Amino acid sequence: MSSRSSLIIREGYPFIIPTALFSVFFAFMGMRWVALSFCALTFFVTCFFRNPERHIPAGDEIIVSPADGRILKIEEVKSSPFGGGRFRKISIFMNVFNVHVNRAPCSGKIQSIRYHKGRFLSADLDKASEQNEQNAILIQTDSGVDIITIQIAGLIARRIVCWIREGMPIQKGERFGMIRFGSRLEVMMPDNAKVSVRVGDRVKAGETPIGILI
């Protein structure tokens, strides 16, 4: 996904350019405080769509965080969007100040993608995991292990962006999408995987190990 490696992700330009133009317009009109307000908004939107490089840890057994944010919940579950089974699920909450580009938690092949319409509850609520609009991605590693990543829209986030397709190979840490303006991501690993984070920990997409496959 080399086209997604720019410093500012291209999906941000429809938001950045208009606010920047309004800043210039109001400055030209002598409306200083309005211009400064739009300058601040332009800065915020530009930061939201920032796309920094990350140092991807080596090792096929290491599962990395797919999102920047805070570990909200760690639990064992008996089902997934792709059927039954026992999984360790890690929920990550992204606020509006986090980097929102999502990265693959592992290398493998995209086996399935399932989009589900839903509500737009606050992403830090437990029921958002089941009721909110979401996009589930099933990655099968070269060793045959299934890892599931779920993009979940939040109260403000109204657009889930996914750049990958079923059947595509993907590398750990590779950019695969984003969610606009605050949201939640979940990772589901086999129940025998070792979780390497705790609730409340801060994580970085593609860089922070969150689990180890046994």
N, C-alpha and C positions, 0 to 999 in steps of 0.2 A: 504494500500500500504506500509506495513512495510518494504518490500524489497527496498523501495526507500528512507529510512530514514537515510542512511549512511551520514557521514559528506561530502564526495565527491560522487556525483552521478556517477553510474557505467558507464554511457555513456561517461564519460570523460577519462577513462583509456586508450582507444586506441589513445588518443591525448597526455596524460600525460606521459605514459611510454616511447614512442619513443623519445620525446624531452629530457627526463631525461637521457636516454641511450646515446644520442648524447652528452649531457653535460659531462658525464663520459668519453666517448670515446675521445673527443677533449681535455679534461683535461689530460688524460693519454698520449696523443700525444704531449703534451706541447703547444698546441694552446690555450693559456690562454684566449684571447679576444673572440675567437669563442665559447669556453666553457662557458664563462660568458654570452654571448648572448643567448645560449641555456638554461642556468640556468634561465635567466630572462623570456624567453619564457615559460619554464616549470612552473614558478611561476604564470605567467599570466593565462595560461590554467587551472592550478589547481584552481585559484581564480574564474575563469569563471564557473567552474563546482561545486563550493561550494554549500552546501545544508543545510543552518542553520535551526535550529528549530524556530518556531514562536509561539507567544501567540495569540491564536484564540479568538476573542471576542465572548461572549455568546449572545444569542438572535436570534431567527429565523428570525426576521425582519431586522437584520443587514446584508447588503451585503458587503463583503470585497474585496479588490483588488486581482485580480488573478495574478498580476505580480509586481515586483519591478520596479520602474522607475519614470517617470514624467508625470503628467496629461497633455496631448497634446491638447485635445479638448473635449468639452461637448456640445451636440446638441440633438435636437429632430428629429427623423426620422419616416418615415411612412412605412418602409418595413424592412425585415430581410432576412437572408439566408433561413429561414423556412417559409416565406410568409409575407403577409401584417399585418398591425397593427401599433399602435403608441408606440414608445419606446423612452426612454432617453438613449442615447449612450455616453459612456465615453471611450475615447481613451487614451491608456497609451503607452509611448515610452520607450523602454529599450535600453540603450546603452551597449557597450561591457563590461563595468565595473559593471553592475548590476548583481545581482543573477538572473539566467535565468530559475530556476525551477518554473513552474506555479502551482497555487493552486486554488481549487474550490471556487468560490465566495459565494456559499450557499450550504446547504444540500438539498438532494433530489434524484431523479432518472434520469439517463441519458436516455432521450427520443430519441435523434437522434444525429448523428455525420455526418457532410457533409464536405468532402474534395474537394477543388477546385484548380486546377492547374492555374497558372497565372505567372505574371512577377515578377521581383525582384527589384522594384523601392525602393528608400530610404524610410524607414518606417515612417519618419516624414512628408512625403508629404500626402496631403489629398487624392490624387488619389490612393495611395497605398491601402487604405481601400477597394476599389472596384476592382483594377486591379492585385494586388499581389496574389501570392500563399497563400492559407489560409485553416484553418480547423475550422469549426464552430461546437459548442457543445451546445445542448439544454438541460438544466436541469429544471425539473419540481419539485418545492418544495412540501412538504407534504400538503400544503394548496392549491395546484393547480396553483401556479404562475410560469410562464415561465421566466427563466433567461438564456440569451444567452451569451456565451463567444467565442470569435473568435481569434484564433492564426494566426498572419499574418507574413509571412516571409519578410525580408528586403533586403537591398542592399548586405549585407555580409552574412546574415543568409540564408542558402540554405537547411535547414533541419528542418522540423516541426516534433516533437516527441510527440505522444499521447499514454498514457498507459491505457486508459480506453476504455470500449466498451459499445455499446447500451444495455440498460436494467440493467446496474449495478447501485447499490445505491452508493452515494458518500456523504461524510461529508464536511461541510464547512472547508476550510483550508487544505483539503487533496490534496496531490501532484497528478497532473494528466498528466503532460508532461513538455516539454521545447522546446525552439527554439534556435538553435545554432547561436551565434555570432551577437547579435544586432537585434532587431525586434520590433513588436508592438502587443499589445493585446487590444481587445475591449470588453466592457461589455454592454449588452442591457437589460434594466430594463423596467417595465411597466411605462407608461408616468405619472402615478400618484405617482411614487416613489419620495422620497426626496433625492436629490443629496447632499452629505456631503463633497465634495471636490471642489476645484477651479482649473482652468487652471494654470499650473505651480507648483502645489503642488507635493511634493515627497511622494511616497507611497511604502508600503512593502506588498508583497504577503502574503495573509492569515491573515494579522494583521491590516492593515489600513482600517477602514470603509469608503466606498465610496458612500453608499446609504442606505436608510431606506425604507422598504416596508410599505405602508400606509394601 
